[in-house]
Amino acid sequence: MGKITEALRKAAEDRLERIDKITRIREHKELVIKKIGDSAIDPRLVAYFDPKALITEQYKILRTNVLSTSAKRPLKTLVVTSSVHSEGKTVTSLNLAMVLAQSTQKPKVLLIDADMRRGRVAKYLGVDHKTGLTEILSGKAELSEALFHVDLENLAFIAAGAVAENPAELLGSETMKRFLAEMKTQFDYIVLDTPPIVSVTDSGIIGALADGVLMVIQAGRTQRGIVQRATELLDQSHCKVIGHVLTNIEYHLPEYIYRYL
């Protein structure tokens, strides 16, 4: 009988401990939600809201891996793309740009929304910035009119701008080459968020001008054949694919279950 009593006591203690953990987690979440609720920035930009969060650490690992692939030739321009829409490439681009800017050296980082068909960088940042890459490449605006910042002084953004009628032609133009060359003299790192490669050629065009291409893949959704086709298209465009990022992966941690992206 004593053994049963001891087992019941231990089970009760374990239950109380779990309840205490849940309470502390809920209290923590309320603080986070309050912080996010005061901002127009998308809550998925964890590197902005909490630079020390465990998910942010995953982006810092990505930052390290990306930079270590180019030890001999420093990487300055990085294109981020995916096979199809809604795989998390824009969220990845934004968080990666933020952790790059948060580096100890405080490098100057520029994130360009090069998806001139359905750019979403400005939306994720909660700003209504209508002047962007389309206007720069078409000669309708100067760089100073398109650049904007969100809190971090060493991190600048250029939105996509108006929907372009001929985005592939603009991205493949001499104006784009000169623009990118000029930006490389002003910034240490340039991240370009681009459309999915399977649906349009834009990513391949810009990827050929960049030092490397990062492909985002949503786990459990994107079929292997589609990823292979995307890789073939990038290879045909003479792009250097330096790695892949898997999104929609669950990490089970001691007190939390984090959904990565």
C-alpha positions as CSV (number, residue, x, y, z in Angstrom):
1,M,0.0,0.0,0.0
2,G,2.9,2.3,0.8
3,K,4.3,1.8,-2.7
4,I,1.0,2.8,-4.3
5,T,0.8,5.9,-2.0
6,E,4.3,6.9,-3.0
7,A,3.5,6.5,-6.7
8,L,0.4,8.6,-6.4
9,R,2.4,11.3,-4.5
10,K,5.0,11.4,-7.2
11,A,2.4,11.5,-10.0
12,A,0.7,14.5,-8.2
13,E,4.1,16.3,-7.9
14,D,4.8,15.7,-11.6
15,R,1.4,17.0,-12.5
16,L,1.9,20.1,-10.4
17,E,5.3,20.7,-12.0
18,R,3.8,20.4,-15.5
19,I,1.1,22.9,-14.5
20,D,3.7,25.3,-13.2
21,K,5.7,25.0,-16.4
22,I,2.6,25.6,-18.5
23,T,1.8,28.7,-16.4
24,R,5.3,30.1,-16.9
25,I,5.1,29.4,-20.6
26,R,1.7,31.2,-20.8
27,E,3.1,34.2,-18.9
28,H,6.0,34.3,-21.3
29,K,3.8,34.1,-24.3
30,E,1.6,37.0,-23.0
31,L,4.7,39.2,-22.8
32,V,5.7,38.3,-26.3
33,I,2.2,38.8,-27.7
34,K,2.0,42.2,-26.0
35,K,5.4,43.2,-27.5
36,I,4.3,42.0,-31.0
37,G,0.9,43.6,-30.6
38,D,2.4,47.0,-30.4
39,S,4.2,46.6,-33.7
40,A,3.0,46.4,-37.3
41,I,5.9,44.1,-38.1
42,D,5.0,40.5,-38.9
43,P,5.5,38.3,-35.8
44,R,7.4,35.7,-37.9
45,L,10.3,38.1,-38.0
46,V,11.6,36.6,-34.8
47,A,15.1,38.0,-35.3
48,Y,13.6,41.5,-34.9
49,F,11.5,40.8,-31.8
50,D,13.8,38.6,-29.9
51,P,17.5,38.4,-31.1
52,K,18.2,35.8,-28.3
53,A,15.3,33.5,-29.1
54,L,16.0,29.9,-29.9
55,I,14.5,30.2,-33.4
56,T,16.7,33.3,-34.0
57,E,19.7,31.1,-33.1
58,Q,18.7,28.9,-36.1
59,Y,19.0,31.9,-38.4
60,K,22.4,32.7,-36.8
61,I,23.5,29.2,-37.6
62,L,22.3,29.8,-41.2
63,R,24.3,33.0,-41.3
64,T,27.4,31.2,-40.2
65,N,26.9,28.4,-42.7
66,V,26.3,30.9,-45.6
67,L,29.3,33.0,-44.8
68,S,31.6,29.9,-44.3
69,T,30.8,28.6,-47.8
70,S,32.7,31.6,-49.2
71,A,35.9,31.6,-47.2
72,K,38.1,32.1,-50.2
73,R,35.9,34.6,-52.0
74,P,33.8,36.8,-49.6
75,L,30.1,36.6,-50.3
76,K,28.5,40.0,-50.7
77,T,25.3,39.3,-52.8
78,L,22.9,36.4,-51.9
79,V,19.7,35.5,-53.8
80,V,17.0,33.7,-51.8
81,T,14.5,31.8,-53.9
82,S,12.2,28.7,-53.7
83,S,10.7,26.2,-56.1
84,V,7.1,27.4,-55.6
85,H,5.1,30.0,-53.7
86,S,4.5,30.0,-49.9
87,E,7.6,28.1,-48.9
88,G,8.9,30.8,-46.5
89,K,11.5,32.5,-48.6
90,T,10.6,36.0,-47.8
91,V,10.5,35.3,-44.0
92,T,13.9,33.6,-44.4
93,S,15.3,36.5,-46.3
94,L,14.2,39.0,-43.7
95,N,15.3,37.1,-40.7
96,L,18.7,36.3,-42.4
97,A,19.2,40.0,-43.2
98,M,18.4,40.9,-39.7
99,V,20.9,38.5,-38.1
100,L,23.5,39.6,-40.5
101,A,23.0,43.2,-39.4
102,Q,23.1,42.1,-35.8
103,S,26.6,40.6,-36.2
104,T,29.3,41.9,-33.8
105,Q,31.0,43.8,-36.6
106,K,27.7,45.7,-37.4
107,P,28.1,45.3,-41.2
108,K,25.9,47.4,-43.5
109,V,23.2,45.1,-44.9
110,L,20.7,45.8,-47.7
111,L,17.7,43.7,-48.4
112,I,16.1,44.1,-51.8
113,D,12.7,42.9,-52.7
114,A,13.4,41.7,-56.2
115,D,10.0,40.1,-56.6
116,M,8.4,42.8,-58.8
117,R,5.4,40.6,-59.5
118,R,4.1,40.1,-55.9
119,G,6.7,41.6,-53.5
120,R,5.9,41.2,-49.8
121,V,8.9,42.6,-47.9
122,A,7.2,46.0,-47.2
123,K,4.0,44.1,-46.0
124,Y,6.0,42.0,-43.6
125,L,7.7,45.1,-42.2
126,G,4.4,46.8,-41.8
127,V,5.3,49.8,-43.9
128,D,3.5,51.4,-46.9
129,H,6.5,52.2,-49.1
130,K,5.4,52.4,-52.7
131,T,8.7,53.5,-54.3
132,G,11.0,50.5,-54.9
133,L,13.1,48.5,-57.3
134,T,10.7,48.9,-60.2
135,E,10.9,52.7,-60.0
136,I,14.7,52.6,-59.7
137,L,15.2,50.3,-62.7
138,S,12.7,52.2,-64.9
139,G,14.3,55.6,-64.1
140,K,11.3,56.9,-62.2
141,A,13.1,57.3,-58.8
142,E,16.5,57.8,-57.2
143,L,18.0,55.4,-54.7
144,S,17.4,57.9,-51.9
145,E,13.7,57.8,-52.5
146,A,13.5,54.0,-52.4
147,L,15.8,53.2,-49.4
148,F,14.2,52.9,-45.9
149,H,15.1,51.6,-42.5
150,V,13.2,49.9,-39.6
151,D,15.0,50.5,-36.3
152,L,18.4,49.0,-37.2
153,E,20.5,51.8,-38.7
154,N,22.9,49.4,-40.5
155,L,20.0,47.5,-42.1
156,A,18.4,49.1,-45.2
157,F,15.5,47.9,-47.3
158,I,14.3,48.5,-50.9
159,A,10.7,47.4,-51.6
160,A,9.6,45.9,-54.8
161,G,7.6,49.0,-55.9
162,A,4.8,48.9,-58.4
163,V,4.0,45.7,-60.2
164,A,6.2,45.8,-63.3
165,E,4.9,44.9,-66.7
166,N,8.3,43.5,-67.8
167,P,10.2,42.4,-64.6
168,A,12.4,39.8,-66.3
169,E,13.7,42.5,-68.8
170,L,14.3,45.0,-66.0
171,L,16.2,42.5,-63.9
172,G,18.3,41.5,-66.9
173,S,19.1,45.0,-68.0
174,E,22.4,46.8,-67.9
175,T,20.7,49.2,-65.4
176,M,20.3,46.4,-62.9
177,K,23.9,45.3,-63.3
178,R,25.1,48.9,-62.7
179,F,22.7,49.3,-59.8
180,L,23.9,46.1,-58.1
181,A,27.5,47.0,-58.7
182,E,26.9,50.4,-57.0
183,M,25.2,48.8,-54.0
184,K,28.2,46.5,-53.5
185,T,30.3,49.5,-52.9
186,Q,27.9,50.9,-50.3
187,F,27.0,47.7,-48.4
188,D,28.8,44.8,-46.9
189,Y,26.0,42.3,-47.6
190,I,23.1,42.4,-50.0
191,V,20.2,39.9,-49.8
192,L,17.8,39.7,-52.7
193,D,14.4,38.1,-52.2
194,T,13.2,36.8,-55.5
195,P,10.2,34.9,-57.0
196,P,10.0,31.1,-57.2
197,I,12.3,29.8,-59.9
198,V,9.8,27.2,-61.4
199,S,7.1,29.7,-62.2
200,V,9.3,32.6,-63.7
201,T,12.8,33.2,-64.8
202,D,13.5,36.2,-62.5
203,S,15.5,34.3,-59.9
204,G,17.8,32.7,-62.5
205,I,18.5,36.1,-64.0
206,I,19.5,37.7,-60.7
207,G,21.1,34.6,-59.4
208,A,23.6,34.7,-62.3
209,L,24.7,38.1,-61.1
210,A,25.0,37.2,-57.4
211,D,27.7,35.4,-55.4
212,G,25.4,32.7,-54.3
213,V,21.8,31.4,-54.3
214,L,20.0,30.0,-51.3
215,M,16.9,27.8,-52.0
216,V,14.1,27.5,-49.5
217,I,12.1,24.3,-49.3
218,Q,9.0,23.6,-47.2
219,A,9.3,20.2,-45.6
220,G,6.3,17.9,-46.1
221,R,4.9,20.0,-49.0
222,T,7.3,20.5,-51.8
223,Q,7.8,17.4,-53.9
224,R,11.2,16.1,-54.6
225,G,10.7,16.3,-58.4
226,I,9.8,20.0,-58.2
227,V,13.0,20.7,-56.1
228,Q,15.1,18.8,-58.7
229,R,13.5,20.9,-61.5
230,A,14.2,24.1,-59.6
231,T,17.8,23.1,-59.2
232,E,18.1,22.3,-62.9
233,L,16.7,25.7,-63.8
234,L,19.2,27.5,-61.5
235,D,22.0,25.4,-63.0
236,Q,20.9,26.3,-66.5
237,S,21.1,30.0,-65.5
238,H,24.6,29.5,-64.3
239,C,23.7,30.2,-60.7
240,K,25.8,29.0,-57.8
241,V,23.5,27.3,-55.3
242,I,25.3,27.4,-52.0
243,G,22.7,25.6,-49.9
244,H,19.1,24.8,-49.0
245,V,16.9,25.9,-46.1
246,L,14.1,23.5,-44.8
247,T,11.1,25.3,-43.4
248,N,8.1,24.0,-41.5
249,I,10.3,21.8,-39.3
250,E,9.2,21.2,-35.6
251,Y,11.8,21.3,-32.9
252,H,10.9,19.8,-29.5
253,L,12.7,21.7,-26.7
254,P,12.4,21.1,-22.9
255,E,9.6,23.5,-22.3
256,Y,8.4,24.6,-25.7
257,I,7.6,23.3,-29.1
258,Y,8.8,25.7,-31.7
259,R,7.7,25.7,-35.2
260,Y,10.6,26.8,-37.3
261,L,9.1,29.4,-39.7
